[in-house]
């Protein structure tokens, strides 16, 4: 997401300063500053002289040995960015939250896992800053997908890659609906929110609301590969519990946790109409996006295949 946001900002004519733990080695265009959102001094150094700040950094993961890492990065990191941006006199602050911080189908968000819990807490911090007059705009992407590295933030890409390689054991919540947000749409939405968003507003940057299995139906149309089997809800929760126990013993990250299973077994349908009307946000059809993901994955497989 960060790379796409930088590309979109520069395409819109903005100069950029990229701030990350290894920004200098990222190959991104523009200025680059190495640092960590847990370090206020390094953030202040990066922000100095900037008219606007876009905060996309987050710890996106299923599990960490110390759950407080999520608090340090997702909540403490936002506090640091807000402080540095306000002290620098930035005229606009854009914060990337998550659909998991929004009310779900059963009302208020629950905080099923540490990622969701801390994104909810961070959203409260952002709301408090708005109440105090901060020039803050919030955006809430759906399930972001697109080509590229198979990071924890690219869940759809990882699942497609695993399925195409025969490593996906099953699909929990196969008929639950998600809002699939094409990464380039979300990046364009960031630029629009930065340029035209109303301070204090909260813009949902979703996509097509579709069943999770629909992704793999499209993969089947393109590649001919059979659909993954549906993983029963009860089995997904049990598998999460077993994986958590294994992680506690081995200190190796679990593939699934109970909390993550609870998230996967629920619908997460989003309404992007406010972003569409105020920001001109547009949604790429899921069929088109998945085709690009599969094409990218096939190209990467061809590059690494023995010759």
QUIRA-V413346 format. One record per pair of residues at least 24 apart in sequence whose C-alpha atoms are under 6 Angstrom apart, sorted by sequence separation. I is the first residue (numbers start at 1). J is the second residue. If there is no record, write none. Layout:
i = <I:I>
j = <J:J>
This chain:
i = <237:181:181:179:180:179:180:179:179:178:178:177:177:176:177:143:175:142:143:144:145:146:175:52:142:143:144:145:174:38:51:52:54:142:144:174:37:40:44:51:52:53:54:55:56:52:99:93:94:97:98:99:92:93:94:95:96:97:98:99:94:71:75:170:170:171:172:170:171:209:170:137:136:137:139:141:135:136:137:138:139:140:141:142:206:139:140:141:206:205:204:130:203:207:192:176:177:178:179:61:173:176:177:178:179:173:189:60:113:147:112:146:147:8:8:5:9:4>
j = <261:206:207:206:207:207:208:208:209:209:210:210:211:211:212:179:211:179:180:181:182:183:212:90:180:181:182:183:212:77:90:91:93:181:183:213:77:80:84:91:92:93:94:95:96:93:140:135:136:139:140:141:135:136:137:138:139:140:141:142:138:118:122:228:229:230:231:230:231:269:231:199:199:200:202:204:199:200:201:202:203:204:205:206:270:204:205:206:272:272:272:200:275:283:279:266:267:268:269:152:264:267:268:269:270:265:281:153:259:293:259:293:296:187:188:187:191:187>
